[in-house]
Amino acid sequence: MSKNKKNDMSNSEIEGMDFITNQIKGSLKSLNETKSKIKSGDTSSIEKKKRTFEVNAKQVYIDTDILEEAPPEWNRFRPLSNSKYQILKDTIETQGLMHPIYVWEYNGKYIIISGHNRVRAYKDLFEKTKEQKYKEIPAQIEKVEDIDEERARVLVGIGNVQRAVSANEEFMVYDEFFKFNKNRLGITSAMENYEKIERETGKSLSTIRRVLALDRIINEIRDMIGGKNSISVSSAHKLTGFSENKQRWLYDEFKDQLNTKSVNKLSSDMTRDEIRNLFNNLSELKNIKKQRKSLYIPKEKEEKFDEFVKELIAEWEEENNIKWKF
């Protein structure tokens, strides 16, 4: 390229041309090195790269009858609801499979890492239609030499956390992944660990940190958190200040009354008697039927009437140790 023509180009265009030039030079250098190795008979590194590529990119069709579900202790997640499963099945029937399932080839077995519901849908569709296309399902395979049992278990969790799961299930996935990264990969920095989980799950750092902070809450209460459950994630963090024994007592005594509203009224320094009184008052309030009555107040008496009502409410609040919400 002439000097004058290069001067007419913008900086970004010059950088782009330089990048392409360097890529071409690198490719030519690599090609020459490969030719030299072939001439000398040294093809071991070339074969190694080829095998690695085949393993990483391998996608095959597998008969659904030879697939095995992950062990129950790996796949601890609730099945899809009937309505969501029906949507999945209808989507596969009308649009085809969007993503292949993920399996682990281990000792001659094909264990499902991700895609249990898709396999179930394929089997149901084959039973319904008898079409051969539902007999075999697209799958991406991990070989036994690529991952071990512990890593496979983590991958089962990652696959499931992509769909709607409970806060407790999500916590178990991140917690298991965090410990794997720390103990097996030697990642001692908490932030580096969070970032690795973020990269592999696609979840935000804030979500991962917020969910992992629930490690001080017992499983039974964690199962009541998030989604359509009764306690919001933000409210649940108030319970991290309660001891395990106190949480257990709280769950055993008031599990039917635990919700975002009641949890927000709790504090870790409350005695058991104070907590019991709180829930008793909330229960009484719930049982009070709201009634509306019309009452005519002369205009000149409105101010005095408002003061009277406020005094009554203040007395009630003091007697019941609870704040009235209008």
C-alpha positions in Angstrom: 0.0 0.0 0.0 1.4 3.4 -1.0 2.3 5.9 1.8 -0.1 8.6 0.3 -3.1 6.1 0.3 -2.3 5.1 3.8 -2.5 8.7 4.9 -6.0 9.0 3.5 -7.2 6.2 5.8 -8.6 6.6 9.3 -6.8 5.2 12.3 -9.4 2.5 12.7 -9.1 1.5 9.1 -5.3 1.3 9.4 -5.5 -0.7 12.6 -7.9 -3.1 10.8 -5.6 -3.6 7.9 -2.7 -4.1 10.2 -4.6 -6.7 12.1 -5.6 -8.6 9.0 -2.0 -8.5 7.7 -0.7 -9.9 11.0 -3.3 -12.7 10.9 -2.2 -13.6 7.3 1.4 -13.6 8.3 0.6 -15.8 11.3 -1.3 -18.3 9.2 1.5 -18.5 6.6 4.0 -19.1 9.3 1.8 -21.9 10.8 1.3 -23.4 7.4 5.1 -23.4 6.7 5.7 -25.1 10.1 3.1 -27.7 9.3 4.7 -28.4 5.9 8.1 -28.8 7.5 6.7 -31.3 10.1 5.0 -33.4 7.4 8.2 -33.5 5.4 10.1 -34.7 8.5 7.5 -37.2 9.3 6.6 -35.5 12.7 2.8 -35.5 12.6 2.1 -36.2 16.3 1.1 -32.7 17.3 -1.1 -32.4 14.2 -3.0 -35.6 15.1 -3.3 -34.5 18.7 -4.9 -31.2 17.6 -7.3 -33.1 15.3 -8.4 -35.5 18.1 -8.9 -32.6 20.5 -11.1 -30.8 18.0 -13.2 -33.9 17.3 -13.8 -34.5 21.0 -14.7 -30.9 21.7 -17.0 -30.5 18.7 -18.5 -34.0 18.6 -22.2 -34.1 18.2 -24.0 -37.3 17.4 -27.5 -38.8 17.3 -28.1 -41.2 20.2 -30.9 -43.7 20.6 -32.9 -42.5 23.6 -33.2 -46.1 24.8 -29.5 -46.3 25.7 -29.4 -43.0 27.6 -29.3 -43.2 31.4 -30.5 -40.5 33.8 -27.9 -38.9 36.1 -27.9 -40.4 39.6 -30.6 -38.9 41.9 -27.9 -37.4 44.2 -26.7 -35.4 41.2 -30.0 -34.5 39.8 -31.8 -33.2 42.9 -34.1 -30.8 41.0 -37.9 -30.7 40.9 -39.3 -31.9 37.6 -41.0 -29.4 35.2 -44.6 -28.7 36.0 -47.1 -30.3 33.6 -47.9 -27.1 31.8 -44.2 -26.2 31.2 -43.4 -29.8 30.1 -46.3 -29.6 27.6 -44.9 -26.3 26.2 -41.5 -27.9 25.8 -43.0 -31.0 24.0 -45.1 -28.8 21.7 -42.1 -26.6 20.9 -40.0 -29.6 19.9 -42.8 -31.1 17.8 -43.5 -27.8 15.9 -40.0 -26.2 15.8 -37.6 -29.1 16.4 -34.9 -29.3 19.1 -33.2 -26.0 19.7 -30.2 -27.3 21.6 -28.6 -30.8 21.7 -28.6 -32.6 25.0 -25.3 -33.0 26.9 -24.1 -36.5 27.9 -21.1 -38.1 29.6 -19.7 -41.3 28.0 -18.6 -43.3 31.0 -17.7 -47.0 31.1 -19.8 -47.7 28.0 -22.8 -45.8 29.3 -24.3 -42.5 28.2 -25.3 -40.5 31.2 -27.5 -37.4 30.7 -25.8 -34.3 32.1 -28.2 -31.8 30.7 -31.5 -32.5 28.9 -33.5 -34.9 31.0 -36.8 -33.2 30.1 -35.9 -33.1 26.4 -35.2 -36.8 26.3 -38.5 -37.5 28.1 -40.3 -35.3 25.5 -38.6 -37.2 22.6 -39.7 -40.6 24.1 -43.3 -39.3 24.5 -43.3 -37.9 21.0 -42.0 -41.2 19.5 -44.7 -43.1 21.5 -47.3 -40.7 20.1 -46.2 -40.4 16.5 -44.0 -43.4 15.9 -41.8 -41.1 13.8 -38.2 -42.3 13.6 -36.8 -38.8 14.1 -37.9 -38.9 17.7 -36.1 -42.2 18.3 -32.6 -40.6 18.2 -31.8 -37.3 19.8 -28.9 -34.9 19.0 -26.3 -35.0 21.7 -23.0 -33.4 22.6 -20.6 -35.9 24.2 -18.0 -35.5 27.0 -15.6 -38.4 27.2 -14.5 -40.0 30.4 -11.0 -38.8 29.8 -12.2 -35.2 29.5 -14.1 -34.9 32.8 -14.4 -36.9 36.0 -17.4 -37.8 38.2 -17.1 -34.7 40.4 -17.0 -32.4 37.4 -19.9 -34.2 35.8 -22.0 -33.7 38.9 -21.2 -30.0 38.8 -22.3 -29.8 35.1 -25.6 -31.5 36.0 -26.3 -28.6 38.3 -25.2 -25.9 35.8 -27.6 -27.4 33.2 -30.5 -27.3 35.6 -29.9 -23.8 37.0 -30.6 -22.4 33.5 -34.3 -23.1 34.0 -36.6 -21.8 36.9 -35.5 -23.5 40.1 -36.1 -22.8 43.7 -33.6 -20.6 45.7 -32.5 -23.6 47.6 -31.8 -25.6 44.4 -29.9 -22.6 43.0 -27.9 -22.3 46.2 -26.9 -26.0 46.1 -25.6 -25.6 42.5 -23.5 -22.5 43.2 -22.3 -23.8 46.6 -21.2 -27.1 45.0 -19.5 -25.3 42.1 -17.8 -22.9 44.5 -16.3 -25.7 46.5 -15.2 -27.6 43.4 -13.4 -24.5 42.1 -11.7 -24.0 45.5 -10.8 -27.6 46.3 -10.1 -29.0 42.9 -9.0 -26.0 40.9 -7.2 -24.2 43.7 -9.2 -20.9 43.3 -8.8 -19.3 46.7 -10.0 -15.8 45.8 -13.8 -15.6 46.4 -14.2 -13.0 43.7 -12.3 -15.1 41.1 -14.6 -18.0 42.1 -17.7 -15.9 41.6 -16.5 -14.8 38.2 -15.8 -18.3 37.1 -19.4 -19.3 38.2 -20.7 -16.3 36.3 -18.9 -17.3 33.1 -20.1 -20.9 33.2 -23.7 -20.3 34.2 -24.4 -17.0 32.5 -25.9 -15.6 35.8 -24.9 -12.2 37.1 -22.3 -11.7 39.8 -24.9 -10.0 42.0 -27.3 -12.9 41.7 -24.5 -15.5 42.5 -23.3 -13.5 45.6 -26.9 -12.9 46.8 -27.8 -16.6 46.6 -24.6 -17.8 48.2 -25.2 -15.5 51.1 -28.1 -17.8 52.0 -25.7 -20.4 53.3 -26.6 -19.5 56.9 -30.2 -20.4 56.4 -31.5 -24.0 57.0 -32.7 -26.0 54.0 -36.4 -26.1 55.0 -36.6 -22.3 55.0 -34.4 -21.9 51.9 -37.0 -24.0 50.1 -39.6 -21.3 50.9 -37.6 -18.6 49.2 -38.0 -16.9 45.9 -40.2 -17.3 42.8 -43.8 -18.2 43.7 -42.8 -19.1 47.2 -43.8 -17.2 50.3 -40.5 -15.4 51.2 -38.6 -13.0 49.0 -34.8 -13.4 48.6 -34.2 -10.0 50.1 -36.4 -10.6 53.1 -34.8 -14.0 53.7 -31.4 -12.3 54.3 -32.8 -11.0 57.6 -32.9 -14.6 58.9 -29.1 -15.1 58.4 -28.7 -13.4 61.8 -30.7 -16.2 63.5 -28.9 -19.2 65.0 -29.6 -22.6 63.4 -31.6 -23.7 66.5 -33.7 -20.5 66.4 -34.4 -21.0 62.7 -35.4 -24.6 63.3 -37.8 -23.5 66.1 -39.2 -20.7 63.9 -39.9 -23.2 61.0 -41.4 -25.9 63.3 -43.7 -23.4 65.1 -44.7 -20.9 62.4 -43.9 -22.4 58.9 -47.5 -21.7 57.8 -47.2 -18.1 58.7 -43.7 -17.4 57.4 -43.9 -15.0 54.4 -42.2 -11.8 53.3 -44.4 -9.6 55.5 -43.9 -11.6 58.7 -40.2 -12.1 58.1 -39.7 -8.4 57.6 -41.1 -7.8 61.1 -38.6 -10.2 62.7 -35.2 -9.2 64.2 -32.5 -11.5 65.5 -32.5 -10.0 69.0 -36.2 -10.8 69.6 -36.9 -13.4 72.3 -39.1 -16.5 71.5 -41.9 -15.0 73.5 -41.7 -11.7 71.5 -41.7 -13.7 68.3 -44.7 -15.8 69.5 -46.6 -12.6 70.4 -45.9 -11.1 67.0 -47.3 -14.1 65.1 -50.3 -14.3 67.4 -51.1 -10.6 66.7 -50.6 -11.1 63.0 -52.9 -14.1 63.1 -55.6 -12.1 64.9 -55.3 -9.3 62.4 -55.8 -11.7 59.6 -58.9 -13.0 61.1 -60.5 -9.6 61.6 -63.0 -9.1 58.8 -62.7 -5.7 57.2 -66.0 -3.9 57.2 -66.9 -0.6 55.6 -69.6 1.7 57.0 -70.7 5.1 55.9 -70.7 7.7 58.6 -71.7 11.3 58.1 -69.4 13.8 59.9 -70.4 17.5 59.8 -67.7 19.6 58.2 -67.1 21.6 61.3 -66.5 18.4 63.3 -64.1 16.7 60.8 -60.9 17.9 62.5 -62.0 16.8 65.9 -63.2 13.4 64.6 -59.8 12.8 63.0 -58.0 13.5 66.3 -60.3 11.1 68.1 -59.6 8.3 65.5 -55.9 8.8 65.8 -56.0 8.6 69.6 -57.9 5.3 69.3 -55.4 3.8 66.9 -52.4 5.0 69.0 -54.0 3.2 72.1 -54.5 0.0 70.0 -50.9 0.1 68.7 -49.5 0.4 72.2 -51.7 -2.4 73.6 -50.8 -4.8 70.7 -47.2 -3.7 70.1 -47.8 -3.4 66.4 -47.9 -0.6 63.9 -51.2 0.1 62.2 -50.9 0.3 58.4 -53.5 2.4 56.6 
